Structure formats: structure tokens, C-alpha cells
Amino acid sequence: ATLREAASGAPLIAGCTHFDNNSPSQEKSADLVIERLEALQVGDYASAPVLAMGDWNSQNVSEPSFGSSAHYNNSEAWKRLTGTGDAAGRHGLALVDVADLAPPGARRIDNRTSSGAQTSKPAARTDAIDEPLWPAADEPQGGERIDHILVHPAADWAVTEYVVDDTVYGPNGRTPSDHRPVVAVAQLRWQ
């Protein structure tokens, strides 16, 4: 979508997606997302900042993999999205994970019950954390963080907080999904 900031009229390109969880679908999806975002970068939107969110089913390759779910650790799709590794220069647009832009101590996992009480599962995750965001192999997606908020260019975004919401519900402490909501406080430095 092409959007404009209400006060100044400054442009923003935004999108949301859900990738398949296997190869070669992920690589093809990564190329398609980048191509579609680049296609919106015309006219007044030629240098517009980009915000892309979703279930990428791809792990940030800068983070260690803790699980055995190899289909989530698709480094080729991630490289294509971020323009890194052997995918450098493949596209003109390179996305950045906002978790990587948050300052030390500003990345955390909130784990509370639906009533707001602190859970004991696992107690180690109640404070700010830096690496990894899914510290245990028994976490969702086998330990990989596959839901991301991505931006471009990094210099246009000031990220002050990054949170993975691990709220549990009911007497059995169940989560509503095999995915966790990802929330970031990010301010766009409008041109």
C-alpha cells in the first residue's frame, strides 16, 4: 500500500505477507515481495521508506537456530529479503529486521497471563533480553523467530522497543497460536 503521513504528506510504502514454509516457495515469495515493493517506488514514492510485516516463515540468519525445524531456517529467502550474503545486489531494496535496530536492552519477550499475572513459564524471560529471542528449543516454531517487522532504509527508522508477546491464556497456560505477536515502537524520521 502507498500511504501518506497526515500532517506533512510524506510518503510511506507498507505491506503485510505470509510466506509458505518450504523451499522453493519461500525464495520465490521473497523475490516477489521485493519486486512488488520496488514497483511501488515511483514518482513521489521513489525514495519512500518501506514497512513490511508478516509471517515470513524464515529466520533472521544473524540469529542462531535452536530448533530442528529446518524449513524455518531458510537462509536463502532471508538473504533475498535483506540483500545479504550471496543475494547482495540481487535487488535494489534491502529490508532490515527492526529487532536488529532496537538498542541493547530494548528487545524483550513479555510473558504474562491473560489476567496480567506473571507466568512461571519460563521465568528467565521476564527481563529485557538481547539474543536469542526464542532461547529454548521447545519454543514455538522449534525455537526460530519467524514473524518479523522489516523496514527500509534502516537510517529512516528509530526503533526504541521491540517486544514478542508470549501471553498465555486459561488455566492450562495456552497460547492462542503457534505464532507470537511482534510489536515494535518505531518512529519514522520523515524527510
Accessible surface in RSA format (square Angstrom, percent):
REM  Atomic radii and reference values for relative SASA: ProtOr
REM  Chains: A
REM  Algorithm: Lee & Richards
REM  Probe-radius: 1.40
REM  Slices: 20
REM RES _ NUM      All-atoms   Total-Side   Main-Chain    Non-polar    All polar
REM                ABS   REL    ABS   REL    ABS   REL    ABS   REL    ABS   REL
RES ALA A   1    73.20  67.3  41.21  63.6  31.99  72.8  55.39  78.0  17.81  47.2
RES THR A   2    60.26  42.9  38.12  38.6  22.14  52.8   9.49  12.8  50.77  76.7
RES LEU A   3    84.20  46.9  79.96  57.2   4.24  10.7  84.20  59.1   0.00   0.0
RES ARG A   4   111.24  46.7  82.43  42.0  28.81  68.6  46.11  63.0  65.13  39.5
RES GLU A   5    49.89  28.6  41.50  31.4   8.39  20.0  19.23  37.2  30.66  25.0
RES ALA A   6   108.73 100.0  68.02 105.0  40.72  92.6  78.76 110.9  29.97  79.4
RES ALA A   7    98.46  90.5  54.71  84.4  43.75  99.5  66.25  93.3  32.21  85.3
RES SER A   8    78.96  66.7  38.93  52.0  40.03  92.2  48.83 104.0  30.13  42.2
RES GLY A   9    27.45  33.9   0.00   N/A  27.45  33.9  22.13  60.7   5.32  11.9
RES ALA A  10    11.83  10.9   5.95   9.2   5.88  13.4  11.82  16.6   0.01   0.0
RES PRO A  11    22.53  16.4  22.53  20.5   0.00   0.0  22.53  18.6   0.00   0.0
RES LEU A  12    23.85  13.3  23.85  17.1   0.00   0.0  23.85  16.7   0.00   0.0
RES ILE A  13     0.00   0.0   0.00   0.0   0.00   0.0   0.00   0.0   0.00   0.0
RES ALA A  14    12.79  11.8  11.52  17.8   1.27   2.9  11.67  16.4   1.11   2.9
RES GLY A  15    23.93  29.5   0.00   N/A  23.93  29.5  23.82  65.4   0.10   0.2
RES CYS A  16   104.69  79.2  68.81  76.7  35.88  84.3  28.17  71.4  76.52  82.5
RES THR A  17    36.62  26.0  23.25  23.6  13.36  31.8  18.16  24.4  18.46  27.9
RES HIS A  18   130.74  71.5 104.47  72.6  26.27  67.2  72.56  74.8  58.18  67.7
RES PHE A  19     1.52   0.8   1.17   0.7   0.35   0.9   1.47   0.9   0.05   0.1
RES ASP A  20    67.16  47.0  54.95  54.7  12.21  28.9  23.60  55.5  43.56  43.4
RES ASN A  21    56.67  39.1  55.34  53.5   1.33   3.2   4.46  10.7  52.21  50.5
RES ASN A  22    66.80  46.1  65.58  63.4   1.22   2.9  25.87  62.3  40.92  39.6
RES SER A  23    70.48  59.6  44.75  59.7  25.73  59.3  29.24  62.3  41.24  57.8
RES PRO A  24    80.38  58.6  80.38  73.3   0.00   0.0  80.38  66.4   0.00   0.0
RES SER A  25    37.04  31.3  32.30  43.1   4.74  10.9  12.46  26.5  24.58  34.4
RES GLN A  26     0.49   0.3   0.49   0.4   0.00   0.0   0.00   0.0   0.49   0.4
RES GLU A  27    20.99  12.0  20.99  15.9   0.00   0.0   9.22  17.8  11.77   9.6
RES LYS A  28   140.04  68.3 133.65  82.0   6.39  15.2  85.57  77.0  54.46  58.0
RES SER A  29    29.91  25.3  26.65  35.6   3.26   7.5   7.63  16.2  22.28  31.2
RES ALA A  30     0.00   0.0   0.00   0.0   0.00   0.0   0.00   0.0   0.00   0.0
RES ASP A  31    20.69  14.5  20.69  20.6   0.00   0.0  10.61  25.0  10.08  10.1
RES LEU A  32    82.40  45.9  81.33  58.2   1.08   2.7  82.06  57.6   0.34   0.9
RES VAL A  33    25.51  16.8  22.98  20.8   2.53   6.1  25.38  22.1   0.13   0.3
RES ILE A  34     0.00   0.0   0.00   0.0   0.00   0.0   0.00   0.0   0.00   0.0
RES GLU A  35    90.05  51.7  83.60  63.2   6.45  15.3  31.28  60.5  58.76  48.0
RES ARG A  36   152.07  63.8 150.26  76.6   1.81   4.3  49.81  68.1 102.26  62.0
RES LEU A  37    10.76   6.0  10.76   7.7   0.00   0.0  10.76   7.6   0.00   0.0
RES GLU A  38    50.32  28.9  41.48  31.4   8.84  21.0  21.58  41.7  28.74  23.5
RES ALA A  39    68.84  63.3  44.62  68.9  24.22  55.1  56.34  79.3  12.50  33.1
RES LEU A  40    61.12  34.0  58.42  41.8   2.70   6.8  59.66  41.9   1.45   3.9
RES GLN A  41    39.79  22.3  25.62  18.7  14.17  33.7   5.05  10.8  34.74  26.3
RES VAL A  42    98.55  64.8  93.44  84.6   5.11  12.3  96.75  84.1   1.80   4.9
RES GLY A  43    65.95  81.3   0.00   N/A  65.95  81.3  44.80 123.0  21.15  47.4
RES ASP A  44   107.06  75.0  83.83  83.4  23.24  54.9  20.36  47.9  86.70  86.5
RES TYR A  45    33.13  15.5  33.13  18.9   0.00   0.0  24.85  18.7   8.29  10.2
RES ALA A  46    60.64  55.8  43.86  67.7  16.78  38.2  43.90  61.8  16.74  44.3
RES SER A  47    89.67  75.8  76.12 101.6  13.55  31.2  50.57 107.7  39.10  54.8
RES ALA A  48     1.73   1.6   0.00   0.0   1.73   3.9   0.57   0.8   1.16   3.1
RES PRO A  49     0.31   0.2   0.31   0.3   0.00   0.0   0.31   0.3   0.00   0.0
RES VAL A  50     0.00   0.0   0.00   0.0   0.00   0.0   0.00   0.0   0.00   0.0
RES LEU A  51    36.50  20.3  36.50  26.1   0.00   0.0  36.50  25.6   0.00   0.0
RES ALA A  52     2.72   2.5   2.72   4.2   0.00   0.0   2.72   3.8   0.00   0.0
RES MET A  53    65.97  34.2  65.97  43.7   0.00   0.0  38.48  32.7  27.49  36.4
RES GLY A  54    15.48  19.1   0.00   N/A  15.48  19.1  12.84  35.2   2.64   5.9
RES ASP A  55    21.09  14.8  17.51  17.4   3.59   8.5  14.49  34.1   6.61   6.6
RES TRP A  56     0.66   0.3   0.66   0.3   0.00   0.0   0.66   0.4   0.00   0.0
RES ASN A  57     8.59   5.9   8.59   8.3   0.00   0.0   0.00   0.0   8.59   8.3
RES SER A  58     0.00   0.0   0.00   0.0   0.00   0.0   0.00   0.0   0.00   0.0
RES GLN A  59     2.58   1.4   2.49   1.8   0.09   0.2   0.36   0.8   2.22   1.7
RES ASN A  60     2.11   1.5   2.11   2.0   0.00   0.0   0.00   0.0   2.11   2.0
RES VAL A  61    59.08  38.9  32.47  29.4  26.61  64.1  35.24  30.6  23.83  64.6
RES SER A  62    82.16  69.4  45.16  60.3  37.00  85.2  53.39 113.7  28.78  40.3
RES GLU A  63    12.82   7.4   4.55   3.4   8.27  19.7   1.61   3.1  11.21   9.2
RES PRO A  64    72.72  53.0  58.43  53.3  14.29  52.0  70.56  58.3   2.16  13.4
RES SER A  65    50.30  42.5  18.92  25.2  31.38  72.3  15.39  32.8  34.91  48.9
RES PHE A  66    72.79  36.4  53.55  33.2  19.24  50.1  59.29  35.9  13.50  38.6
RES GLY A  67    22.45  27.7   0.00   N/A  22.45  27.7   4.29  11.8  18.17  40.7
RES SER A  68   113.58  96.0  80.10 106.9  33.47  77.1  54.96 117.0  58.61  82.1
RES SER A  69    26.60  22.5  19.62  26.2   6.99  16.1   7.18  15.3  19.42  27.2
RES ALA A  70    83.61  76.9  66.10 102.0  17.51  39.8  72.65 102.3  10.96  29.0
RES HIS A  71    80.06  43.8  67.13  46.7  12.93  33.1  59.53  61.4  20.53  23.9
RES TYR A  72    28.43  13.3  28.43  16.2   0.00   0.0   4.94   3.7  23.49  29.0
RES ASN A  73    64.53  44.5  49.68  48.0  14.84  35.7   4.40  10.6  60.12  58.1
RES ASN A  74    16.35  11.3  10.29   9.9   6.05  14.6  10.36  24.9   5.99   5.8
RES SER A  75    42.58  36.0  40.68  54.3   1.90   4.4  12.99  27.7  29.59  41.4
RES GLU A  76    47.08  27.0  45.96  34.8   1.12   2.7  28.07  54.3  19.01  15.5
RES ALA A  77     0.00   0.0   0.00   0.0   0.00   0.0   0.00   0.0   0.00   0.0
RES TRP A  78     7.93   3.2   7.93   3.8   0.00   0.0   1.20   0.6   6.73  10.9
RES LYS A  79    53.29  26.0  53.29  32.7   0.00   0.0  14.81  13.3  38.48  41.0
RES ARG A  80    38.77  16.3  37.65  19.2   1.12   2.7   0.10   0.1  38.67  23.4
RES LEU A  81     0.00   0.0   0.00   0.0   0.00   0.0   0.00   0.0   0.00   0.0
RES THR A  82    14.90  10.6   8.90   9.0   6.00  14.3   8.88  11.9   6.02   9.1
RES GLY A  83    21.28  26.2   0.00   N/A  21.28  26.2   6.40  17.6  14.88  33.3
RES THR A  84    60.99  43.4  57.46  58.3   3.53   8.4  60.36  81.1   0.63   1.0
RES GLY A  85    52.82  65.1   0.00   N/A  52.82  65.1  32.60  89.5  20.23  45.3
RES ASP A  86   117.42  82.3  73.58  73.2  43.84 103.7  50.42 118.7  67.00  66.8
RES ALA A  87     2.56   2.4   0.02   0.0   2.54   5.8   2.33   3.3   0.23   0.6
RES ALA A  88    66.93  61.5  44.34  68.4  22.59  51.4  44.65  62.9  22.28  59.0
RES GLY A  89    73.95  91.2   0.00   N/A  73.95  91.2  36.90 101.3  37.05  83.0
RES ARG A  90   120.64  50.7  85.75  43.7  34.88  83.1  29.65  40.5  90.99  55.1
RES HIS A  91    36.48  19.9  16.56  11.5  19.92  51.0  18.34  18.9  18.13  21.1
RES GLY A  92    74.83  92.3   0.00   N/A  74.83  92.3  41.31 113.4  33.52  75.1
RES LEU A  93     2.85   1.6   0.76   0.5   2.09   5.3   1.84   1.3   1.01   2.7
RES ALA A  94    36.18  33.3  34.16  52.7   2.02   4.6  34.16  48.1   2.02   5.3
RES LEU A  95     1.41   0.8   0.00   0.0   1.41   3.5   0.00   0.0   1.41   3.8
RES VAL A  96    41.39  27.2  39.12  35.4   2.27   5.5  41.39  36.0   0.00   0.0
RES ASP A  97     1.35   0.9   0.07   0.1   1.29   3.0   0.07   0.2   1.29   1.3
RES VAL A  98     0.27   0.2   0.27   0.2   0.00   0.0   0.27   0.2   0.00   0.0
RES ALA A  99     0.74   0.7   0.00   0.0   0.74   1.7   0.00   0.0   0.74   2.0
RES ASP A 100    70.49  49.4  39.63  39.4  30.86  73.0  23.34  54.9  47.15  47.0
RES LEU A 101    50.84  28.3  29.14  20.8  21.70  54.6  32.53  22.8  18.31  49.3
RES ALA A 102    11.04  10.1   0.00   0.0  11.04  25.1   0.00   0.0  11.04  29.2
RES PRO A 103    61.21  44.6  55.16  50.3   6.05  22.0  61.21  50.5   0.00   0.0
RES PRO A 104   123.64  90.1  99.36  90.6  24.28  88.3 103.08  85.1  20.56 127.8
RES GLY A 105    41.67  51.4   0.00   N/A  41.67  51.4  25.21  69.2  16.45  36.9
RES ALA A 106    17.57  16.2   8.51  13.1   9.06  20.6  17.21  24.2   0.36   1.0
RES ARG A 107    11.46   4.8  11.46   5.8   0.00   0.0   6.87   9.4   4.59   2.8
RES ARG A 108    69.62  29.2  69.62  35.5   0.00   0.0  21.88  29.9  47.74  28.9
RES ILE A 109     1.16   0.7   0.14   0.1   1.02   2.5   0.14   0.1   1.02   2.8
RES ASP A 110    42.93  30.1  39.82  39.6   3.11   7.4   9.48  22.3  33.45  33.4
RES ASN A 111     1.82   1.3   0.94   0.9   0.88   2.1   0.84   2.0   0.98   0.9
RES ARG A 112   109.92  46.2 109.89  56.0   0.04   0.1  29.18  39.9  80.75  48.9
RES THR A 113    40.32  28.7  37.44  38.0   2.88   6.9  37.28  50.1   3.04   4.6
RES SER A 114    69.43  58.7  34.92  46.6  34.51  79.5  17.40  37.1  52.03  72.9
RES SER A 115    99.48  84.1  56.70  75.7  42.78  98.6  57.34 122.1  42.14  59.0
RES GLY A 116    41.30  50.9   0.00   N/A  41.30  50.9  27.92  76.6  13.39  30.0
RES ALA A 117    55.53  51.1  44.66  68.9  10.87  24.7  54.65  77.0   0.88   2.3
RES GLN A 118    81.41  45.5  56.00  40.9  25.41  60.5  43.37  92.3  38.05  28.9
RES THR A 119    17.10  12.2   7.40   7.5   9.70  23.1  11.76  15.8   5.34   8.1
RES SER A 120   102.09  86.3  78.78 105.1  23.30  53.7  46.15  98.3  55.94  78.4
RES LYS A 121   124.68  60.8 119.40  73.3   5.28  12.6  93.34  84.0  31.34  33.4
RES PRO A 122    44.39  32.4  40.21  36.7   4.19  15.2  44.39  36.7   0.00   0.0
RES ALA A 123    67.00  61.6  56.85  87.7  10.14  23.1  56.93  80.2  10.07  26.7
RES ALA A 124    90.74  83.4  60.35  93.1  30.39  69.1  73.57 103.6  17.16  45.5
RES ARG A 125     2.91   1.2   2.78   1.4   0.13   0.3   2.47   3.4   0.43   0.3
RES THR A 126    56.71  40.3  31.13  31.6  25.58  61.0  16.60  22.3  40.11  60.6
RES ASP A 127   102.12  71.5  97.58  97.1   4.53  10.7  29.71  69.9  72.41  72.2
RES ALA A 128    52.89  48.6  27.73  42.8  25.17  57.2  27.92  39.3  24.97  66.1
RES ILE A 129    32.94  18.7  26.56  19.8   6.38  15.4  32.94  23.7   0.00   0.0
RES ASP A 130    66.31  46.4  60.71  60.4   5.60  13.2  28.53  67.1  37.78  37.7
RES GLU A 131    98.35  56.5  69.14  52.3  29.21  69.5  52.67 101.9  45.68  37.3
RES PRO A 132    26.72  19.5  25.14  22.9   1.58   5.7  25.14  20.8   1.58   9.8
RES LEU A 133     0.58   0.3   0.00   0.0   0.58   1.5   0.00   0.0   0.58   1.6
RES TRP A 134     8.42   3.4   6.44   3.1   1.98   4.6   4.33   2.3   4.09   6.6
RES PRO A 135    55.76  40.6  36.97  33.7  18.79  68.3  37.02  30.6  18.74 116.5
RES ALA A 136    35.27  32.4  30.77  47.5   4.50  10.2  35.27  49.7   0.00   0.0
RES ALA A 137    65.62  60.3  47.97  74.0  17.66  40.2  48.19  67.9  17.43  46.2
RES ASP A 138   129.28  90.6  90.32  89.9  38.96  92.1  50.34 118.5  78.94  78.7
RES GLU A 139    21.31  12.2  14.54  11.0   6.77  16.1   1.81   3.5  19.49  15.9
RES PRO A 140    20.18  14.7   6.48   5.9  13.70  49.8  19.35  16.0   0.83   5.1
RES GLN A 141    16.99   9.5   2.00   1.5  14.99  35.7   8.36  17.8   8.63   6.5
RES GLY A 142    19.82  24.4   0.00   N/A  19.82  24.4  13.88  38.1   5.94  13.3
RES GLY A 143     3.01   3.7   0.00   N/A   3.01   3.7   0.00   0.0   3.01   6.7
RES GLU A 144     0.63   0.4   0.47   0.4   0.16   0.4   0.16   0.3   0.47   0.4
RES ARG A 145     4.68   2.0   3.69   1.9   0.99   2.4   3.71   5.1   0.98   0.6
RES ILE A 146     0.59   0.3   0.00   0.0   0.59   1.4   0.00   0.0   0.59   1.6
RES ASP A 147    18.67  13.1  18.58  18.5   0.09   0.2  11.96  28.1   6.72   6.7
RES HIS A 148     2.40   1.3   0.00   0.0   2.40   6.1   0.19   0.2   2.21   2.6
RES ILE A 149    21.90  12.5  21.90  16.3   0.00   0.0  21.90  15.8   0.00   0.0
RES LEU A 150     0.00   0.0   0.00   0.0   0.00   0.0   0.00   0.0   0.00   0.0
RES VAL A 151     0.14   0.1   0.14   0.1   0.00   0.0   0.14   0.1   0.00   0.0
RES HIS A 152    37.00  20.2  37.00  25.7   0.00   0.0  19.04  19.6  17.96  20.9
RES PRO A 153    45.73  33.3  44.40  40.5   1.33   4.8  45.73  37.8   0.00   0.0
RES ALA A 154    33.97  31.2  26.91  41.5   7.07  16.1  27.03  38.1   6.94  18.4
RES ALA A 155    80.44  74.0  59.59  92.0  20.85  47.4  70.29  99.0  10.15  26.9
RES ASP A 156    23.89  16.7  23.82  23.7   0.07   0.2   0.11   0.3  23.78  23.7
RES TRP A 157    17.75   7.1  11.23   5.4   6.52  15.3  11.23   6.0   6.52  10.6
RES ALA A 158    26.85  24.7  22.93  35.4   3.93   8.9  26.57  37.4   0.29   0.8
RES VAL A 159     8.91   5.9   0.00   0.0   8.91  21.5   0.00   0.0   8.91  24.2
RES THR A 160    85.07  60.5  72.57  73.6  12.50  29.8  66.43  89.2  18.64  28.2
RES GLU A 161    50.90  29.2  50.90  38.5   0.00   0.0  12.95  25.0  37.95  31.0
RES TYR A 162     0.00   0.0   0.00   0.0   0.00   0.0   0.00   0.0   0.00   0.0
RES VAL A 163    12.94   8.5  12.94  11.7   0.00   0.0  12.94  11.2   0.00   0.0
RES VAL A 164     1.75   1.2   1.75   1.6   0.00   0.0   1.75   1.5   0.00   0.0
RES ASP A 165    43.32  30.3  42.27  42.1   1.05   2.5   7.23  17.0  36.09  36.0
RES ASP A 166     7.57   5.3   7.36   7.3   0.21   0.5   0.03   0.1   7.54   7.5
RES THR A 167    25.14  17.9  22.19  22.5   2.96   7.0  11.27  15.1  13.87  21.0
RES VAL A 168    10.36   6.8  10.35   9.4   0.01   0.0  10.35   9.0   0.01   0.0
RES TYR A 169   100.83  47.1  97.15  55.3   3.68   9.6  64.02  48.1  36.82  45.4
RES GLY A 170    52.38  64.6   0.00   N/A  52.38  64.6  31.35  86.0  21.03  47.1
RES PRO A 171   144.62 105.4  99.34  90.6  45.29 164.6 113.40  93.6  31.22 194.0
RES ASN A 172   108.23  74.6  77.62  75.0  30.61  73.7  19.91  47.9  88.32  85.4
RES GLY A 173    21.62  26.7   0.00   N/A  21.62  26.7  16.25  44.6   5.37  12.0
RES ARG A 174   162.97  68.4 157.97  80.5   5.00  11.9  60.22  82.3 102.75  62.3
RES THR A 175    39.32  28.0  18.54  18.8  20.78  49.5   3.16   4.2  36.16  54.7
RES PRO A 176    98.38  71.7  55.33  50.4  43.06 156.5  68.04  56.2  30.34 188.6
RES SER A 177    51.41  43.4  36.87  49.2  14.53  33.5  38.80  82.6  12.61  17.7
RES ASP A 178    88.43  61.9  77.16  76.8  11.27  26.6  41.43  97.5  47.00  46.9
RES HIS A 179    45.24  24.7  42.65  29.6   2.59   6.6  30.46  31.4  14.79  17.2
RES ARG A 180    21.57   9.1  17.23   8.8   4.34  10.3   3.98   5.4  17.59  10.7
RES PRO A 181    71.70  52.3  59.96  54.7  11.74  42.7  70.94  58.6   0.76   4.7
RES VAL A 182    30.96  20.4   8.47   7.7  22.50  54.2   8.47   7.4  22.50  61.0
RES VAL A 183    78.12  51.4  75.74  68.6   2.38   5.7  78.10  67.9   0.02   0.1
RES ALA A 184    25.77  23.7   2.26   3.5  23.51  53.5   2.26   3.2  23.51  62.3
RES VAL A 185    77.02  50.7  73.66  66.7   3.36   8.1  76.93  66.8   0.09   0.2
RES ALA A 186    39.11  36.0  10.44  16.1  28.68  65.2  10.96  15.4  28.15  74.6
RES GLN A 187   129.61  72.5 125.48  91.7   4.13   9.8  34.96  74.4  94.65  71.8
RES LEU A 188    15.66   8.7   7.78   5.6   7.88  19.8   7.78   5.5   7.88  21.2
RES ARG A 189   127.28  53.4 115.14  58.7  12.14  28.9  60.46  82.6  66.82  40.5
RES TRP A 190    88.39  35.5  60.96  29.5  27.42  64.4  47.53  25.3  40.86  66.3
RES GLN A 191   135.59  75.8  70.70  51.7  64.90 154.5  93.64 199.3  41.95  31.8
END  Absolute sums over single chains surface
CHAIN  1 A     9124.1       6723.5       2400.6       5257.8       3866.3
END  Absolute sums over all chains
TOTAL          9124.1       6723.5       2400.6       5257.8       3866.3
